[in-house]
């Protein structure tokens, strides 16, 4: 098991598969493979089930999340990727915002197994609605499949004082008539106009079609 150099020993690779060191050994979240090596349990992180894992599997190394990070996760769904983010954060905190009530019920169950995860039922376009639950954060991670994805990221970074942001842009959610490349360029323009520096913009194929991960830092 080899620790990836950007991850401070929290993300690992073995024979082409990605893993995180489990924060809660013995507990699966979505049927993932568990592997125990020298007393440490690792959870396989499937890039076809997680856009963040797909980004890393595609060669992305700009992941500003590490031990102790406080992360606002927008579009947490049932908690698959947030649970791996929680493994990486360790004694940090992952604020998990989800809008759909059905998925939120599953998210609550996931958070019960991870003490550093907080489930929040909320609308990512209205950060004032959940600001009472969220202290200042280091990173905003967004996976919300709707229009104005870049603007939503910026608004939340500003609201909670985040230095870094990651947004999984789904081109077809923005504009079905434009090419994915046009959508990604437009998102970059929005991010720059809001005072952010682009650290990486990387397509997620073959794991996700017409998707890109954009990583930003406040200038």
PyMOL commands that set and color helices and strands:
alter all, ss='L'
color gray80, all
select helices_A, chain A and resi 51-57+80-89+101-111+127-129+131-133+149-160+171-174+180-193
alter helices_A, ss='H'
color red, helices_A
select strands_A, chain A and resi 2-3+11-14+17-21+34-37+40-44+70-74+93-98+117-121+139-142+164-170+196-203+211-218
alter strands_A, ss='S'
color yellow, strands_A
deselect
rebuild
show_as cartoon
